[in-house]
Amino acid sequence: MSTIFATNPIKNILVGLDLSAIDNTLIKYASFIAEKLQVEKVYFVHNIKRYEFSNLFSEALDDINLDDVVGEELNDKIEENFSSTIEWEVLISDDPYTESLFNYIVNKYAIQLTIVGNKNTANGSGVLSNKLLKLLKCHILSVPKKAAIKLEKTWVGTDFSMASKKAFGVAEYIKSKQEDTKVNAVYVYKIPLQFSHYLPTENMASTIKKHATEKGARFMRKLKLDQKYDLEIYRKQDISISQRLNQEGQKENIDLLIVADKGSNTFSSLLVGSVTEDLFNELLHFPLWVAKY
């Protein structure tokens, strides 16, 4: 892997499980990605929220050791769905704040990648909040229930800023482990509203796309990726950037979208924190990897 990309090796993975139907997918995906990336250990974490049990059931639970019951169920699930030979361990807690628990485990066990389920609805509500994006000092991989467990085609979101370089670092790291993975860069541009009343939209779109193509070519040459990655350019149109990426990614049948946690660009807000959060909250049709370093 080129020294221009300083992505640290991924040795330890944390996987958040909640005893719902998506757990099986997360376990299978964790097994797949752990094997591909040749990690050392996978930690499966479940947080028992005791406060969710009403007083009606408190007495009935007095004689039950929830940690043992939950631990047994999780171990059965993992043994059934985790086919890799990579070492794994189950961690169970009853912290009132799941985000804080994840943050503690990431720091204590030197986690480089956290995998969570994408259970978001169309209006952007999910089980884990956006606090994960701000709290965790590691990569975050959000996986939908129907994710294809393969890495044949990957997109890297970019706004041609150096802040987005970390996303390419992750892509290069993945390619170093699976050389036949096809990786394309993707950019979404928008028409500046302040000029839309003075110039024909199509003329503006053509000019901006040309500018983006030229800038993208220079950026890819600077990273020495121009001979390795094709650049896909899309216009935002009348939907959000996250929705556009989801729409086009589904059409192109991609297996993974990698974005940096932040970025900056005149014509595109792709990778700016708010857009990354939008992607994290979108009901995506493919896994989303948020590169944090």
C-alpha positions as CSV (number, residue, x, y, z in Angstrom):
1,M,0.0,0.0,0.0
2,S,1.3,3.4,-1.0
3,T,2.8,5.5,1.9
4,I,0.6,8.4,0.8
5,F,-2.1,6.5,2.7
6,A,-1.4,6.0,6.4
7,T,-4.4,3.9,7.5
8,N,-3.5,1.9,10.6
9,P,-4.0,-1.9,10.5
10,I,-7.4,-3.1,11.6
11,K,-6.7,-5.6,14.4
12,N,-9.8,-5.5,16.6
13,I,-13.5,-5.2,15.7
14,L,-16.4,-4.4,17.9
15,V,-19.9,-5.6,16.8
16,G,-23.0,-4.2,18.4
17,L,-25.8,-6.8,18.8
18,D,-29.3,-6.2,20.2
19,L,-31.0,-9.6,20.0
20,S,-33.1,-8.5,17.0
21,A,-33.4,-10.0,13.5
22,I,-30.5,-8.0,12.1
23,D,-28.0,-9.7,14.5
24,N,-27.6,-12.7,12.2
25,T,-26.6,-10.4,9.3
26,L,-24.1,-8.5,11.5
27,I,-22.5,-11.7,12.7
28,K,-22.1,-13.1,9.2
29,Y,-20.8,-9.8,7.9
30,A,-18.4,-9.5,10.8
31,S,-17.1,-13.0,10.0
32,F,-16.7,-12.1,6.4
33,I,-14.9,-8.7,6.9
34,A,-12.7,-10.1,9.8
35,E,-11.5,-12.9,7.5
36,K,-10.9,-10.5,4.6
37,L,-9.0,-8.0,6.7
38,Q,-7.2,-10.7,8.7
39,V,-8.0,-9.1,12.0
40,E,-6.9,-10.6,15.4
41,K,-10.1,-10.5,17.4
42,V,-13.8,-9.7,17.2
43,Y,-15.8,-8.5,20.2
44,F,-19.5,-8.9,20.2
45,V,-21.2,-6.4,22.5
46,H,-24.8,-6.4,23.9
47,N,-26.1,-3.8,26.3
48,I,-28.9,-5.0,28.6
49,K,-31.2,-2.0,29.3
50,R,-32.7,-3.1,32.6
51,Y,-34.7,0.2,32.9
52,E,-36.8,-0.9,30.0
53,F,-38.3,-3.7,32.1
54,S,-41.4,-2.5,33.9
55,N,-42.2,-3.1,37.6
56,L,-44.6,-5.7,36.4
57,F,-41.7,-8.0,35.5
58,S,-39.1,-6.9,38.1
59,E,-40.1,-9.7,40.6
60,A,-40.2,-12.3,37.9
61,L,-36.6,-11.4,36.9
62,D,-35.3,-11.6,40.4
63,D,-34.5,-15.3,40.0
64,I,-33.1,-14.9,36.5
65,N,-29.5,-14.1,35.7
66,L,-30.0,-12.0,32.6
67,D,-26.3,-11.9,31.8
68,D,-26.2,-15.7,31.6
69,V,-29.4,-16.0,29.6
70,V,-28.5,-13.3,27.1
71,G,-24.9,-14.6,26.9
72,E,-26.1,-18.1,26.1
73,E,-28.4,-16.8,23.3
74,L,-25.7,-14.7,21.8
75,N,-23.1,-17.5,21.9
76,D,-25.6,-19.8,20.1
77,K,-26.2,-17.1,17.4
78,I,-22.5,-16.4,16.9
79,E,-21.5,-20.1,16.7
80,E,-24.2,-20.6,14.1
81,N,-23.4,-17.6,11.9
82,F,-19.7,-16.8,12.5
83,S,-17.8,-19.1,10.1
84,S,-14.4,-17.5,10.4
85,T,-11.6,-19.0,12.5
86,I,-10.8,-15.5,13.9
87,E,-11.0,-15.4,17.7
88,W,-14.1,-13.8,19.2
89,E,-15.6,-12.9,22.6
90,V,-19.0,-11.8,23.9
91,L,-19.1,-8.8,26.2
92,I,-22.4,-8.0,28.1
93,S,-23.2,-4.9,30.1
94,D,-26.1,-3.0,31.5
95,D,-25.0,0.6,30.9
96,P,-27.9,3.1,30.6
97,Y,-26.1,4.8,27.7
98,T,-25.1,2.5,24.8
99,E,-23.0,5.1,23.1
100,S,-20.9,5.6,26.3
101,L,-20.5,1.8,26.6
102,F,-19.2,1.5,23.0
103,N,-16.8,4.4,23.6
104,Y,-15.4,2.7,26.7
105,I,-14.9,-0.6,24.9
106,V,-13.3,1.1,21.9
107,N,-10.7,2.7,24.2
108,K,-10.2,-0.3,26.5
109,Y,-9.8,-3.0,23.8
110,A,-8.1,-0.8,21.2
111,I,-10.9,-1.2,18.6
112,Q,-10.1,0.0,15.1
113,L,-13.6,-0.7,13.5
114,T,-17.1,-0.8,15.0
115,I,-19.9,-2.5,13.2
116,V,-23.5,-1.5,13.8
117,G,-26.8,-2.4,12.2
118,N,-28.5,0.1,9.9
119,K,-32.0,-0.1,11.3
120,N,-33.0,3.4,10.3
121,T,-36.4,4.3,8.9
122,A,-37.1,6.6,6.0
123,N,-37.4,9.6,8.4
124,G,-33.9,8.9,9.8
125,S,-34.7,7.4,13.3
126,G,-32.4,4.6,14.5
127,V,-31.4,2.7,17.5
128,L,-28.0,4.2,17.9
129,S,-27.7,8.0,17.7
130,N,-25.3,10.1,15.7
131,K,-23.3,10.5,18.9
132,L,-21.4,7.4,17.8
133,L,-20.0,9.4,14.9
134,K,-18.6,12.0,17.3
135,L,-17.7,9.8,20.2
136,L,-15.9,6.8,18.7
137,K,-12.3,7.2,17.7
138,C,-12.4,4.4,15.2
139,H,-13.9,3.6,11.9
140,I,-17.7,2.9,11.9
141,L,-19.4,0.4,9.5
142,S,-23.2,0.5,9.3
143,V,-24.7,-2.6,7.8
144,P,-28.3,-3.0,6.6
145,K,-30.2,-6.3,7.2
146,K,-30.2,-7.3,3.5
147,A,-26.6,-6.4,2.8
148,A,-24.8,-8.4,0.2
149,I,-21.9,-10.1,2.0
150,K,-19.2,-9.5,-0.6
151,L,-16.7,-6.8,-1.7
152,E,-16.7,-6.9,-5.4
153,K,-17.6,-3.3,-6.1
154,T,-16.8,-0.4,-3.7
155,W,-17.4,3.4,-4.0
156,V,-15.4,6.0,-2.3
157,G,-17.2,9.3,-1.7
158,T,-15.0,12.4,-2.2
159,D,-15.2,16.1,-2.5
160,F,-11.6,16.4,-3.7
161,S,-10.4,17.8,-0.4
162,M,-7.5,16.4,1.5
163,A,-9.9,15.6,4.3
164,S,-11.5,13.0,2.1
165,K,-8.1,11.3,1.6
166,K,-8.7,9.1,4.6
167,A,-11.6,7.4,2.8
168,F,-9.2,6.4,0.0
169,G,-6.8,5.1,2.6
170,V,-9.5,2.7,3.8
171,A,-10.2,1.6,0.2
172,E,-6.5,1.0,-0.4
173,Y,-6.3,-1.0,2.8
174,I,-9.2,-3.2,1.7
175,K,-7.6,-3.6,-1.8
176,S,-4.4,-4.7,-0.2
177,K,-6.3,-7.6,1.4
178,Q,-8.6,-8.3,-1.6
179,E,-6.9,-7.2,-4.8
180,D,-9.8,-8.0,-7.1
181,T,-12.1,-5.5,-5.4
182,K,-13.2,-2.9,-8.0
183,V,-13.1,0.6,-6.5
184,N,-14.5,3.8,-8.0
185,A,-14.5,7.3,-6.7
186,V,-17.8,9.1,-6.6
187,Y,-18.7,12.8,-6.5
188,V,-22.0,14.6,-6.2
189,Y,-22.3,18.2,-7.3
190,K,-25.2,20.7,-6.8
191,I,-26.3,23.9,-8.5
192,P,-25.6,26.9,-6.3
193,L,-29.1,28.3,-5.5
194,Q,-27.9,31.9,-5.5
195,F,-27.1,31.7,-9.2
196,S,-30.1,29.7,-10.4
197,H,-32.2,32.8,-11.1
198,Y,-29.7,34.3,-13.5
199,L,-28.3,31.4,-15.6
200,P,-30.1,28.5,-17.3
201,T,-29.9,25.4,-15.1
202,E,-28.6,23.0,-17.8
203,N,-25.8,25.5,-18.8
204,M,-24.7,25.7,-15.2
205,A,-24.9,21.9,-14.7
206,S,-22.7,21.4,-17.8
207,T,-20.1,24.0,-16.6
208,I,-20.0,22.7,-13.0
209,K,-19.7,19.0,-14.2
210,K,-16.8,20.0,-16.5
211,H,-15.1,21.8,-13.6
212,A,-15.7,18.8,-11.3
213,T,-14.2,16.4,-13.9
214,E,-11.1,18.5,-14.3
215,K,-10.6,19.0,-10.6
216,G,-11.3,15.4,-9.9
217,A,-8.7,14.3,-12.4
218,R,-6.1,16.6,-10.8
219,F,-7.0,15.2,-7.3
220,M,-6.8,11.6,-8.4
221,R,-3.4,12.2,-10.0
222,K,-2.2,13.9,-6.8
223,L,-3.1,10.7,-4.9
224,K,-1.6,8.5,-7.6
225,L,-5.0,6.8,-8.1
226,D,-5.9,8.1,-11.5
227,Q,-4.8,4.8,-13.2
228,K,-6.6,2.7,-10.6
229,Y,-10.0,4.3,-9.9
230,D,-12.7,5.6,-12.3
231,L,-14.5,8.7,-11.2
232,E,-18.3,8.7,-11.2
233,I,-20.0,12.2,-11.2
234,Y,-23.6,12.8,-10.4
235,R,-25.8,15.8,-10.1
236,K,-27.7,16.3,-6.8
237,Q,-31.0,17.2,-8.5
238,D,-34.1,17.6,-6.3
239,I,-33.1,15.1,-3.6
240,S,-30.4,15.2,-0.9
241,I,-26.9,14.1,-1.5
242,S,-27.3,11.1,0.7
243,Q,-30.5,10.0,-1.1
244,R,-28.7,10.5,-4.5
245,L,-25.8,8.3,-3.4
246,N,-28.2,5.7,-2.1
247,Q,-30.2,5.8,-5.3
248,E,-27.2,5.5,-7.6
249,G,-25.4,3.0,-5.4
250,Q,-28.4,0.7,-5.6
251,K,-28.6,1.1,-9.4
252,E,-24.9,0.2,-9.7
253,N,-25.3,-2.7,-7.2
254,I,-22.3,-1.5,-5.1
255,D,-21.3,-3.6,-2.1
256,L,-19.8,-0.8,0.1
257,L,-19.7,3.0,0.2
258,I,-16.7,4.6,2.1
259,V,-16.8,8.2,3.2
260,A,-14.7,10.3,5.5
261,D,-16.3,11.8,8.6
262,K,-15.8,15.3,7.2
263,G,-14.6,17.3,4.2
264,S,-15.1,20.6,2.4
265,N,-15.8,21.8,-1.1
266,T,-17.3,24.8,-2.9
267,F,-19.8,22.9,-5.0
268,S,-20.5,19.8,-3.0
269,S,-21.3,19.3,0.7
270,L,-20.4,15.6,0.4
271,L,-18.4,14.5,3.4
272,V,-19.1,17.6,5.4
273,G,-20.3,16.4,8.8
274,S,-24.0,17.0,8.2
275,V,-24.0,14.9,5.0
276,T,-22.1,12.1,6.6
277,E,-24.7,12.1,9.3
278,D,-27.4,12.1,6.7
279,L,-25.8,9.0,5.1
280,F,-25.5,7.3,8.5
281,N,-29.3,8.0,9.1
282,E,-30.4,6.9,5.6
283,L,-32.0,3.6,5.1
284,L,-29.2,2.4,2.8
285,H,-29.2,-0.6,0.5
286,F,-25.5,-1.3,1.1
287,P,-23.0,-1.0,4.0
288,L,-21.6,2.4,4.8
289,W,-18.0,2.8,6.1
290,V,-17.3,6.1,7.8
291,A,-13.5,6.6,7.9
292,K,-12.4,8.4,11.0
293,Y,-8.6,8.5,10.5
